[in-house]
Amino acid sequence: MKTVLMVAEKPSLAQSIAKILSRGNMSSHKGLNGACSVHKYTGTFAGQPVHFKMTSVCGHVMTLDFLGKYNKWDKVDPAELFSQAPTEKKEANPKLNMVKFLQVEGRGCDYVVLWLDCDKEGENICFEVLDAVLPVMNNAHNGEKTVFRARFSSITDTDICNAMTRLSEPDHNEALSVDARQELDLRIGCAFTRFQTKYFQGKYGDLDSSLISFGPCQTPTLGFCVERHDKIQSFKPETYWVLQAKVHTDKEESLLLDWDRVRVFDREIAQMFLNMTKLEKEAWVEATSRKEKAKQRPLALNTVEMLRVASSALGMGPQHAMQIAERLYTQGYISYPRTETTHYPENFDLKGSLRQQANHPYWADSVKQLLAEGINRPRKGHDAGDHPPITPMKSATEAELGGDAWRLYEYITRHFIATVSHDCKYLQSTISFRIGPEHFTCMGKTVISPGFTEIMPWQSVPLEESLPTCQKGDTFTVGEVKMLEKQTSPPDYLTEAELITLMEKHGIGTDASIPVHINNICQRNYVTVESGRRLKPTNLGIVLVHGYYKIDAELVLPTIRSAVEKQLNLIAQGKADYHQVLGHTLDIFKRKFHYFVDSIAGMDELMEVSFSPLAATGKPLSRCGKCHRFMKYIQAKPSRLHCSHCDETYTLPQNGTIKLYKELRCPLDDFELVLWSSGSRGKSYPLCPYCYNHPPFRDMKKGMGCNECTHPTCQHSLSMLGIGQCVECENGVLVLDPTSGPKWKVACNTCNVVAHCFENAHRVRVSADTCNTCEAALLDVDFNKAKSPLPGNETQHTGCIFCDPVFQELVELKHAASCHPMHRGGPGRRQGRGRGRGRRPPGKPNPRRPKDKMSALAAYFV
């Protein structure tokens, strides 16, 4: 029988689809990468019996990046990134070995069915999968079609089975539009980011941002926030005056009347009107009206509206809300959450979706009433031609989902029920009064039929006092007329919901990328999220936007990015050439980049006003090895050391604390060592500021501390403190932390594995001898007699932490609290457990962890 390979976008999605198509009659096992499962069953395909093999990827298989030296900030001019720098597609997550996994599963298959998400990103991933599997699949005979695309909007039996019977082809044009966006964002973003980061971090010490990034979508997003900030700052309050009248009804109740002139900005004029009315005893009814009005039910729910409500009403950030929505979708609770459409297709089963909610404890009564009386046809919205609106696909309870997942699901369900409910109808009554020469008005609303507001009570018409019944010519007793002094108020900072609206209006980003752009400006410390999820720009964000306006306003205005998005959409529709759009757009931004570089002094003038130069920032910490003067430790991101005398800056590991290391010096350059630590339960290691930035040996890379230094005799180096190969990663070496006593630690110098050992030991040293079994360095451990855990109250013991049974009870494996990419060392420097004081003897097997010698470390890990 032939074999059909089917690939979904996520492991949970693959399992759900396979379960539906196989009717639960399938076998499953983990794939070679450990992250994706493979589900097998038999069935029919194209009228013949076949073996089905369903698996998945984990998002994008490949990512775009520069080749070789173009990835190194110090090696190339950022201007070269626009055209000269070659790019390549490489694995998005090398640890997953996704290409190899797909090739193993695709080898010998005859057909492939792609179950990736049905959006542009999904189409792009389709072709990433095909690039991996087509070379290893069986050759097609007589031009037989072998590649199929399944299109679906929800994980329901009906939708999945229908998709399987209506297979189509992947859309190459949509995939190309994603490729174009990726390359534009990479080249433009990296060029601007590298230049302005190096320029400004080399001059100022308190920017408090590890990266001064630029993004074609990110920067206009920040621009909206700063534009609102500028309006607030430039706002000048004005004083105005209003008249407020109170009249009494027959029921000894009072009504507050609004002045028809609303307000005046001249006190004397307001006083004149007050004098003309305050002596009047009666208010004459000039006119009355009663009109029936309707508050419309909502349009069907799309992504942007869901994100708006999640932020404004549920207090969830857009990215967090999107992650929850995706999880609800993969679990089958809601339809696909990325859609621009607000109009249900004509064949959409509204009643079927509604019936699923008929027994829900929260809204069963409303749903049953709708089904009994007949649902109302939803309002005609916008059909973007992508996916149906976001809809609940099955009933769920608060106990089942819990937390934010329940709150978002509840809103989506209530919104759906509201779209098929009736409009809210109310009676609006208006009475116009005359007091002397001035006119006043009073309005009231009375609900006739609550309609959809029963299921969405927060949308209900506010309760107001019912107005008395009266006719033209009736009079009411005037209680008082008074003049109130007020001031105009500035607008508030943008909420996330308002920002999402602006981004959608101006075409910045897509429904899928909008949350990412908002999250980026928060992560870069350009804005902070205040109460009410309002976005307040920081000094850095404000100065950057003002600088862009000063040099080239189009870098921050939404117009140019909106035009680019339109071109990308034309590529997706097959109406524009990929290469022409890419070349033209890059040429425009290349010219802008050169002008930006030539005019950077304009932005620098703004920076000087808001930020302090490096020499005036930070506190003295350690001595420079060149001039032997104290260097200043700048704690603001990115943390670094600066020598004002030599005018040199040295980067440091991030996301931890830095302190002087016993005033010890590096034997190579005489710089004082500093100690980096991620906390008492995490890892720590000493480093030389100069060696960290200028690797002294060929087998070292920039960003390596003493725990990776291959100096043969330095007491702080890997050669002296290294023990053996890490139990988790292949390239790391476990290194003794000599500062950790009496709670001693051994930590991997590559990954975040930490082993806590020998608590209360008086002294722990790495021996020159090695283990006969695994070649790891032995440890000499001395305990105080009163606290010795050794057998027979011995105080000293020498052994291997991997193999010695005495040490097995004294070692506990943990994962460090922090592991930063800057901590990672170069690959392949340690092949065995030994510390590398010499190569393995020829012919001796690689002493990777023996299966029969798992020891305490490995046992704890497992």
N, C-alpha and C positions, 0 to 999 in steps of 0.2 A: 504493500500500500504506500501511496505517496504521503508526504508529511507537510503540514501547514504550520508555519511559524507565525504566531500572533504576538504583537508587542504593544503594551500599554505604557502610559507615561509614569505611573507610580506602582510600586508593588501591591498596595492595597487595592488599586483599581484593577490590576490584572487578576487578582484573586476573585473579586466580585464578578467580573465579566465571565471568567472561566466557570464559576459556580453556576451562573445563569445559563450559559450555553451548554454546559455538560449536564445540567439538571442535578448538580451535586455529585455526579458519578465520575470523579476524577482522582488522580493520584498526584501528590505534590512532593517536591524536594527542594532544598536550597541550591542555588547556583554556585559556581566556583568563586564568585566574588563575595559570597556571604550576605549580600544585601538584597538580592532579588531571588524570588522563588520561581520554580518552573512547574506548571500545572499541565498534566497530560490526560487526554481522554480520546476516545474514538468517535467518529461521526461521519457525516457526508459533506462533501464540498464539490461544487460544480458537477453534481450528479454522480459522484463516485465515493466509495468509502475511503477515508483518510485517517491518519493519526494527527491530532491537533496538539500543538505545544504552545502554551500561553506563558509569556514572561513579560518583563517590563524593563524600562530604564529608570533612572532617578532624575528626571528633568533633562536638561541639555546633556548630550553625550560629549559634545565638543565645545570649545570656547576659542575665541579669536585672540591672538597675542602677537607681539613683535618677535622677530627672530634674533637670536644671539645678542650682540652688543647693544642692539636698540632697546633692550629691556633694562639697560644700566643707565641710570640718570647721568652719571658723570662722564660717560663715554661719547655721547652724541649731542649735537645741537638739537633742541626740541623742534626747530623748524624742519629738520629732515623727516620728522614723523609724518608729515602731510603727504609725501609722495615717494621719497627715496627708501624709506624703511619697509622692508618686506615683512609680510604677515604670514602666519600659519594657523591652521586649525589644530589644536591639541586637546587632549582629554580634559574635560572640565574638572573631573575629580580623579586624578591618577590612582588613588588608593582603591577605587572601585574596580579598576581594570575592566571598564565597561565594554570597550571595543573587543577585547579578547573574549569576554563573556558572551557577547552577541555572536561572535564568530564561532565559538564552540557550539552554541545552541542552534545557529543557522546552518552549520555544515550539514550538507546532505538533504536539506529541506527543498521542497519543490515550489512552494508558494509562500508569500509573506502577506499578512493582513495587518495593517497599521491602525492601532486603536489609540493613537495619541490625541491629546486634547484638540478640539476642533476650533482652533484660532490660528493666527499667523505664526506664533511661536511653535505651536503643535506641528504645523506644516513643515517648519524648519527642522524640527527634531525628526520628522519622518525621513527626510533626506540624509540626516546624520546616521540614522539606523540603516538605511539602504546602503550607504557608503561602506558600512561595516559588514553587512551580511550578504550582499549580492555577489561579491567575489567568491564566496565559499558555498553558495547554493548550487544545486544541480542546474545544468544548462536547460533552457526552454527548448521545446521541440516545435518546429514549424511555426515559429512566431507566436507561440502560446503566451497569453498574458499571465504573468506571475506575481505582479505587484498590485495590491488592492488597498483601498483606504475606507475605513469604517467611519461614518459620521453620525454622531449621537449627541444628545444634550442632557441626558440624565442616566443614572445607573438603575434603571427599572427593567423588569423582564420584557415589557413591551418594546421599549426604546432600543434595548440591546439586540433583541431578536430581529426587529425591523431593520436595524443598521446592518446586521449580518446578511440579510436578504437583499439589501440595496447597496452593495459595495461599489465604490467609485475609484478614482485615482487621486493620488496626492497632488496638490496644486504647487507647481514649481515657481510660479510667479510670486505667490505669497511667501514662499520660503526665501526667494531672492530679496524681497523687500526687508526681511529680517536681517539677512546678510548685509545689506546696504546700511541699515540702521546701526548694526554692530560695528561695522568698519568706520562709519562716520563718528560715532561716539568714542571709539577707541582713539582714533587719530586726533580728532579735535580736542577731546577731553584731556588726553595725555600731554599734548603739546602745551596747552595753556596751563595745566596743573603743574607740570614739571617746572616751567619757567617761573611762574609766580610763587610757587612754594620755595624754590631755591633762592629767589631774589629776596623775598620778605623774611623768611626764617633766618637768612644770613645777616639780617640787619636788626630785627626786633626780637625781644626776648619774652614778651608777654602776650603773644597772639593767642595762646591757649588752644591751638588746633594742630594736630599732627600732620594735617594735609590742607593746603590752601587750594582746594579743588575747584575746577571749572567743569561744567557740563552743559551741553546745548539745551537740555531741558531743565536741569537742576538750577541753573543761574536765572532764567526767567521766573522760575518758581520762587526763588529768593527775592527776585525783583518785586513781585506782588506784595510780599510781606514788608519790604522796606518802603515801598510806595505808600502803604497805609501808615507806617511809622512816621514818614515825613509829613503826611497830612496832620497827624496828631501833634507833632512838634511845632508845625507852623500855624496851628489853629490859635486864633485869638478870640477868647470868649466875648460875647457882646451881651449887655444887659437889655432886657426887654420887659414890658409890663402887660399884664392881662387883667381883664375884669371877670370876676366870678360872681354869679348871682345865685341866690337860694330862694325858692318859693315854697309855700306850704300848700298841701292839698287838703281836701275835706276830711281825709282820714287822719289828720294831724301828722302826716308824714311830710318829708321835705324832698325836693328835687334840686339837684345841682345843674345849673344851666351853663352851656358853653357859649362864649362870646363869638358872634359871627365874624368879627374883624380878626379873630384869633389872637393877634398880639400887635403891639406898637413899640417902636424903639425910642420914643421920645417921652420922657416922664411927664412933661407939662401937658402934652396932648392926652396922655392916659388920664391925668388928673382932671382935665377938662371933661372927658367923657364920664368919669366917676361922679363929678359934681352934677352932671346933667341927669344922672340916673339914681343916685343914692337917696334923694328926697321923695322918689316915687313910692307910693304905697301899694300899687297894684300892677300886675303883669298881665297884659292882654294877649289872648291866643290869636295869632295871625293866621295860622294854617295848621292842619293836621293831615297826616298820611299814614296809611298802613299798607305795606307791600310784602308779598310773599317772595322770599328769596331762597336760593339753594346754594349749599356749599358742595362743590363737586367731589365725588369719590376720587381716589388717587389713580394715576396712570399705573399700568403694570410696572413692576420693579426692575430697574437695570442696575448695573454695577455702581455707577456714579452716585445714584440716589441712595443705594444701600450704604455706601461708604460715608455719605453725608450724614445720614441718620445715625449710623454707628458712632460717629464722632460727636454729633451735637446732642443726641438723646441718650445714647448708651455709654458714652465716655470712653470709647475704644479708638485708639489710633488707627488710621487707614490700613497700615500694613498688618497690624494685629488682626483687624476685622477680616482682611482678605485671607489671611492664613486660616482663620476659623472657618470662613465660608468654603474654602477649598477642602478642608477636612470634612465638613458636613456633606459636601458634594461626593467625595470619594467613598463616604460611608453610606451614600444613597438617600440621605435625608432631604436634599434640595437638588434642583437642576443646576446646570453649569453656571458658575457665578460670574463669569466674564462675558458680559453682553452689553451692547449699546441699545438694544431694542426695547421699546416700551409698548409693543403691540402684539397681542396673542395671535398666532396663525389661525386661519379659519377652521382648520381641522383639529385645533387643540381641545383636548377632552377636559373642559372646565368642570363639568359635573363629576367626572371620575376623580379628579384631584380634590374636589370639595367633599365627596363622600368619605374619603379617607380620614377626614377630620371630624366626622359626625359623632364619634364617641369620645372625643377629647374632653377631659374634665373642665377645661377652661372656656371653651367656646362651642361646646356641643349644641346648646340651645339655639345660638345664632345660626349655626350651620344647618340644623334640622329645619328651622323656620325658612331659611333661604331655599332649601331643597323642596319644601312643601309648597311654598308660594311661587317658586320659579326664580331662577337667578336673573340678575340684571346684566345685559350685555356690557362688557367692559368698554371703557372709553377708547376711541381710536387714537393710538399713539404713533410713535415713530418706528418704522420697520427698517433697521439697518442691514438686514439680510444676513445676520450672523446666527445668533442663537435665540430661542424664545426667552421671554422674561424669566427672572429668577422666581421659582415656584417651589413650594414644599412637595416632596415626592412620596413621603409616607409620614404617618403620625409618630410623634415622639413626646416623651414626658420630661419634666424637669429632672426627675431622678435618673432618667436614662442618659441625659446629656450633661446637665450640671453646668454651673458657672457661666462664663461668657458664651459658650456654645449654645446653651439653652436660650439666653437672652437674645442672641442674634436669630436663632431659629424661630423663637416666638414672634419677633418682629416681622420676619419674612412671611410667616404663616398669617398673622393678622393682616398684613398688607395685602396678601393674595385674597383673603376672604373679603376685604374691603373693596377690592376692584370689581367684584361681582355683586356687591351690595348696592342699595339705592342711595341716591344723594341725600344729604342732610337738608331738611327743609325747615325754615324758620320764618316767623313774622317779624318784620322790622317796622316799628312804630316811631314816628317823628312828630314832635310838636314844636312849632315855631312861636316864640314869644316876642313881645315888644315891651320894653320898660323905658318909658319916656321915648327919646328918639332912637335908642339903641335896640338892636335885635339879638336875640339869644335863641339857642336850640337845645332840645333834649331828645335823646334817642334811647330806645330800648329794644331788646330782642326776646322773642318767645319761641321756643322750639316747638314745631308742629310734628315733625317726624325725625327722629335721630339718625335714621339710615345707617350709613357706614360708621358713624361715630360711636355706635354701640360696641363695635369690635375694636375701634381705635379711639378710646375715650379721651386721649390727650389732644385729639383734633376737634373735640366737641365745641359747640358754640358756648362762650362763657355765659354763666347765669347772670342776668341783670334784673333789677327790679322792674316789674311790669308798670307801664305808665298808666295814669288815670284816664278814664274815658272822658273826652271833652270835645267841644265844637268851636268853630271859629267865633270869636266874640266873647267867649267865656273869660273870666278873670280869676287870678290867683293872688293870694296875699304875698307880697315881697317880704321875705325874712331879712335878707341883708344883701348888699352889693359891696364888694370890696376889691381893692386893687392889689395884685400880687406881683412882686418883683422876682424875676427869674433870669437865668443866664443860659445862653446857648452852650451846648456841650460838644466836645470833640468826638469823632468816631472812635470806636474801640479797636484794639488790635484784631487782625483777621483771625477768625476761627478756622480750624481745619476744614469744616464744612464749607465756609465761604471761599477758602483757597481752592478747594476741589471744584467749586462752581466756576471760578475764574479760569482755572486750567482747562476745564472742559470747553468753556466759551471761546477761549483763544487757541484751542487746538494744541495745548502743550501736553505731550505724553498721550498714552492710550489708557483705556479703562484698566488695563493690567499694570501699567508702569507708573500711574499717578501716585499710588501709595509709596512706591520705591523712591520717587523724587522727593516727596515730603519727608520721608524717613532720612534721606541723605542730608538734607539741610539741617536736620536736627542732630545727626551724628557728627557732622562737621563743625558743630558749635557755631553755626550761622544764626540759628534761632533757638529759643528755649520755649518749651510748652508750659504755659501758665495755666492758672485755674480757668475752668470753662473750656479747656483745650484751645486757648488762644495762643498764637504764635508771635512771640516778641523777638525782634532781631537783636543780636548781640552787636557790640561795637565792631567786631570783625566783619559780620555780615553787612552792616550799614556802610562801613568804609569801602568794602569791595564793590557794592552796588553803585555807590556814589562815584567810585573810581572808574567803573565801566561807563557810566553816563558821561563822565568828563572826557574819556578817551574815545569811546565808540559806543553810542547808546544802543546800537543794534545787537551788541553782545548780551544785553540784559532785557531788551524789549521782546515781547512774544512774537513779533511779526515775522522775523526771519526763520525761527524754528517752526512756526505754523506753516510757512511756505514750504519748508523742507518736508514736513509731515504730509503735506498734500502730494508732493512728488513721490514720496515713499508709497502712498496709497495708489498712485498711478502705476507704479511698478507692480504692486499686488494685483491690480486689475489688468495687467498686460498692456497698458497704454503708454508706458514710458520705458526707455532703455536703461537697464541697470547701470551699465558702465558710464553712460552719459550723465545720469543724475549724480552718480558718485564723483565723477571727475569735476563736474561743474560746481558742486557744493564744496568739495575740498579746495578748489581753486579760490572760491570766495573767502573761505575761512583762512586760507593760507595768507592772502593779502591782508586780511584783518589782523592776523597774528603778527605779521611784520610791523604793521602800523602800531599795534599794541606794545610791542617790544620797544619800538623807537619812542613811544610816548609814555613809558612807564613812570617817568618822573612826575607826571600829573597825579597818578594814584599814590605815589610815594609821598607827595606833599600832604595828602590826607592821612596817610599812615603815621607820619611824624607827629601829627597833632594828637592822635589817639593812643599811640603805643610808645613804649620806652625802648631805646637802643639796647643792644645786647650788653654793652659795657656797664649800663646802669641797672641791669636786671640781675636778680638772683643773689645768693649768699655764698661767701667763700667756703670751699669744701676741701679740695685736695690740691697738691702742688703740681705745677706743670714740670715736665721733665726737661724742657728746653731752657726756660728762664728761672725755674725754681720759685716762681711767685705763685700765690694761691689762684686757682681757677674758681670761677663762680658756678654754682649749681643752679641751673634754671629749671624750676620744677614744672612750670606751665608746659602743656603739650606743644611740641614733642620735647620731653625732658632731655637736657644736654649740659655739657660743661663748656664754659667759654673762658679763654685766656685773653684778657684785654691787652696785655703787654705784647703778646705774639699775634694778636688778632686771629686766633684760631678757635674753631668750634668743634667739639667732639660729641657725636651722638651717643646715646646710652640706650640700654634695653628699656622698653616702655611697660606700663601697667604694673608697676611695683614700686618699692622704696629703694632709695640709694643712700648709702652712708659710707664714711671713710672706713677702710679696712686696716685697722691697727697701725696706720702710718707706714705700712710695708710698701716697698717699691718694686717695680718691674726690673729684672736684671738686664733687660735689653735696652730700655730707653729712659730709665730712672723716673718714670711717672709714678705717682702714688696710686696704689690700687684702691678701688672702691668696691663695695659689696652690694649686689642687687638681690632683693628678696621679694617673693610674692606673698609672704606671710608666714606665721609660725608653723602652719601645717603644710605649706607649699615648699617649693624648691628655692634655693639661693646659691649664688656662686660669686666669687670675686672676679674682677676683670681689670685690665689695664686700659684706660681711655684711649691711649694711642694705638695699641695693638688691636683694639676692638674696631677701630676705624681704618687702620693700615695693617693688614695681616702680615706678620713677620716671616711666615713660612709658606712655601708653595701649596702645601696641602691644607691650608687654612683659608677661610673666606671671611669677608667683612661681616661683622656682627657676631663673632665668636668670643666667648669669655675664656677665663683660665681653665675651665672644665673641658675645653676643647682644644687647648693649646698643646702643641706637640714638642715644646721645648724639652730637651732630654733630661735636664737637671733641676729646673725650677721647682721649688717645693709646692707651688700652687698648681702645677700643670697637670694635664691629663696623664702624662707619663708617670707621675708620682702618685696620683690619687685615683686613677682609673682602676676598676675592679674587674669588670667583664661585660660581655654583651647584654644589652637590655632584654628583659624577658618578653617585651611586647613588640618593639620595633626592631627592624633588621640592622639599621645603621647606627643606632645609639649605643653608648657605653655608660654603664652605671658608675658614678663617680662619688666618692666619699665627700660629704660636706663637712670640712674640718671645723666650721663655726657652729655646728648644730648641737654640740654637747650641752647638757647631759642627755638631751632627747635627740640622739644621733639619727642622721638621715643619710641615705644613699639615693641619689637621684640620677635619672637618665639625662645625658647632655643633649638629647635630640627631642624626645617626646616628653610628655608630662607625667611619667611614672615616678613615684617617690616611694621608697621603702623606709619605714621607721623601724629602727633596730637598736638593740643594746641600751635600753633606757636606764639611766643612772650609772652607766659605765663611767669610770674615772678618765679613761683614755682609750681612743681607738686609732690605730695606725694601719696604713696599708703596708704589708710586708713585701720584701723583695722576692719572696718565694711564691710559687704558683701551685695550684691544685693539680695533682697527678691525673685526676679524672677529666676535668674540663678546662684546665689551663687558666682559670680565673685567678686573680691575685688573692693571696690569703690575707686575713685581717688579724692583727694582734689586739686583743681586747683586755683591758684591765678594769676590774670592778673593785669597789670598796668592800671590805670583808662583811660589813653589816648588811649590805644590799646586794650581795652577789647571788644571781640566779643559777650559777654554774653548779654542776653536781659535786657533792662533797664539800660545799662551801669554798671551792677553789676560787681564787681571785684573778687568775690569768688563763687565757685560752687563745690558741691560734688555730684558725680553721677557715674553711671555704663557706661563704654564706649560701652557696647553692647546694653543696654536697654534705657538709658536716651536720650530722644529726643533732649535735649539741646546740647549733645555731638556729635550727629550724623553728624552735619555739620562740625565738627572740626577734623574729622578723615579721613585719606587717606591711603589705603592699597597699599603696593608695595612689590616687591620681592627684597631681598638684592642682592648686586652686587656679593657677594661671599658666597658660602656655602660649606664648606669643611667637609669630613667625620669625621674629628677629632672633629667637633663641635657637633656631634650628641649625644644625651643623651640616657639613658636606657629607655626601653619601659615600659609603663604602670604605671608610677609613679603618674600620675594625672588623675583621672577618670572624674572629673567634672571641672567646670570653676574655682572653688575655688582653693586657693593656697596650700591646703593640711595642714592647721594648725590643722586639725583634720579630721577623717574619716567622710564620709557622714552619716547622721543619718540612722539607719536601716529602711528599708522600703521606704526611700525617693528615687524617681526615679533619674536616672543619668541625671544631668542637661546639657546634650549635647545641642547644639544650638537649641532652639525651632524654628519651621518653621515660626511662626508668629512674631518672634523677630530676624529677620535677621540682623537688625541694619545696621549702616554705614559700619562696617568692612565687614560683609558678602556680603552686597549689592555691595560694590566695587569689591570684589573678583569675584562675579558672573558676 
